[in-house]
Amino acid sequence: ATLRFSPDGDELAVVDGDLLYFWDCESDAARRVQFEGEGISDLAYSPDGRLLALGFHDGSVVIQERATGREVKRYDWKIGRVSSVAFAPDG
């Protein structure tokens, strides 16, 4: 499993295979999102918390809006499993 706190510390994202859970740290409420593919290997919040980067076992990386889940960009470099994703400090 992979765990990441949002930049403001209000949310915890947890990856478990094809499932991504978001926990609201104040209310303790959880929301589950399921993705198609070979599983999520890592995730990162953008510095402002508006975007998520998701790395997948199939070698793709998806950038999506955090609030809506809308895919902003998809990359597939055909380099094998993406084991880590990150945003630059300036986003």
C-alpha positions in Angstrom: 0.0 0.0 0.0 1.0 3.6 -0.6 0.0 6.4 1.7 0.2 10.2 0.9 -1.1 13.2 2.8 -2.4 16.2 0.9 -0.2 19.3 1.1 -2.6 20.9 3.6 -2.8 17.7 5.7 -6.6 17.5 5.5 -6.7 14.3 3.4 -5.0 11.0 3.2 -4.8 9.0 0.0 -4.2 5.3 0.2 -3.5 3.0 -2.8 -4.3 -0.7 -2.7 -4.0 -2.3 -6.2 -6.6 -0.8 -8.5 -8.3 1.0 -5.6 -7.6 4.5 -4.4 -9.1 5.6 -1.1 -9.4 9.2 0.1 -9.8 9.8 3.8 -11.0 13.1 5.2 -8.8 13.5 8.3 -11.3 15.7 10.1 -14.5 13.7 9.6 -12.9 10.3 9.2 -15.0 9.7 6.1 -13.6 7.6 3.2 -14.3 7.6 -0.5 -13.1 4.8 -2.8 -12.2 5.2 -6.5 -11.5 2.2 -8.8 -9.2 2.5 -11.8 -8.8 0.1 -14.7 -5.4 -1.1 -15.6 -2.6 -3.1 -14.0 -2.8 -1.3 -10.6 -1.5 1.9 -9.2 2.1 1.8 -8.0 2.5 5.3 -6.6 0.8 8.7 -6.3 1.7 12.3 -5.6 -0.2 15.5 -4.8 0.8 18.6 -6.6 2.2 21.3 -4.3 -1.1 23.2 -4.3 -3.2 20.0 -3.9 -5.2 20.5 -7.0 -3.7 17.7 -9.1 -2.7 14.1 -8.5 -0.1 12.1 -10.4 -0.8 8.4 -10.5 1.9 5.9 -11.7 0.7 2.5 -12.9 2.3 -0.9 -13.1 1.6 -0.9 -16.9 4.1 2.0 -17.3 1.6 4.8 -17.7 1.3 8.0 -15.6 -2.0 9.9 -15.3 -2.3 13.5 -14.1 -5.9 14.2 -12.9 -7.8 17.0 -11.2 -8.1 16.1 -7.5 -11.6 17.6 -7.0 -13.3 16.1 -10.1 -11.1 13.2 -11.0 -11.0 14.5 -14.6 -7.9 13.3 -16.5 -5.7 16.2 -17.5 -2.9 14.3 -19.2 -1.7 10.7 -19.8 1.8 9.6 -20.5 2.9 6.1 -21.6 6.6 5.9 -22.3 6.6 2.1 -22.6 9.4 1.9 -20.0 7.8 -0.7 -17.7 6.4 -0.2 -14.2 6.4 3.3 -12.8 7.6 2.9 -9.3 7.6 6.5 -8.2 5.9 9.8 -9.2 6.5 13.3 -7.9 5.8 17.0 -8.8 8.5 19.6 -8.9 8.2 22.1 -6.0 6.8 24.8 -8.4 4.2 22.3 -9.7 
